[in-house]
Amino acid sequence: MLTLYGTLESGNCYKARLAMHQLAVEFEWIEIDILKGESRTADFLAKNPNGRVPVLELDDGSYLAESNAILWYLAESSPLLPTDRLERARVLQWMCFEQYSHEPFIATSRFYIHLLQDPQGHAELLAAKQDPGYAALAVMERRLEHADWIACDTYSIADIALYAYTHVAHEGGFDLGAYGAVRAWIDRVAAQPAHALITAV
Ligand SMILES: N[C@@H](CCC(=O)N[C@@H](CS)C(=O)NCC(=O)O)C(=O)O
């Protein structure tokens, strides 16, 4: 059976859990308390030299880190990853966008506010993340005004990757009020079969 090492509140870890629920893949969940440094122990660094969750342990005892790499591994040969060459590249395009232009602003703001519960102590950092965070939401809005799904004609792991932190953007201090197409897409993602909440293991 697969084992997922992660932190329940983390959107990056939620991506893998949501995909496994939707693909009906059984897995064992091992909670890692990142606030206590459990992802930085020698034992954990042997699993992921980058000291971060999520990490997926495969049946043969090997480890895979990076949430979007884990999504890609899980979704291979499933409807969550298209077979067409260009569509696969577009899925990757949006997953790269998520990691470079979205997660560093929206997810990290949520980390300071929702997990550390210390917005005052990080006020300067949080202020600096507002404009790029809203810019990422505007990019999504432009795409979703004309499309049901973020990367291609069907629901894919690119939707899962971006849903993880977009649907809880308010917990990072972002107001989705002006992003109607993004909000409608959030509802579509949540209505997919075997959807699981971010709070569910
Ligand atoms: N690019 C990585 C980011 C992983 C990441 O930042 N994980 C955070 C939790 S969301 C973490 O492990 N933080 C603990 C630490 O840095 O010690 C991914 O997508 O998996």
The ligand as a Gaussian input file, in Angstrom:
#p B3LYP/6-31G(d) Opt

LIG

0 1
 N        7.006000      22.638000      -3.769000
 C        6.671000      21.785000      -2.664000
 C        6.394000      22.640000      -1.435000
 C        6.251000      21.776000      -0.200000
 C        6.117000      22.632000       1.045000
 O        6.403000      23.836000       1.054000
 N        5.679000      21.977000       2.114000
 C        5.517000      22.659000       3.380000
 C        4.108000      22.393000       3.900000
 S        2.885000      23.007000       2.761000
 C        6.512000      22.107000       4.384000
 O        6.808000      20.934000       4.374000
 N        7.027000      22.964000       5.274000
 C        7.864000      22.514000       6.346000
 C        9.276000      22.986000       6.245000
 O        9.615000      23.713000       5.282000
 O       10.039000      22.631000       7.133000
 C        5.474000      20.899000      -3.002000
 O        4.670000      21.320000      -3.854000
 O        5.354000      19.795000      -2.458000

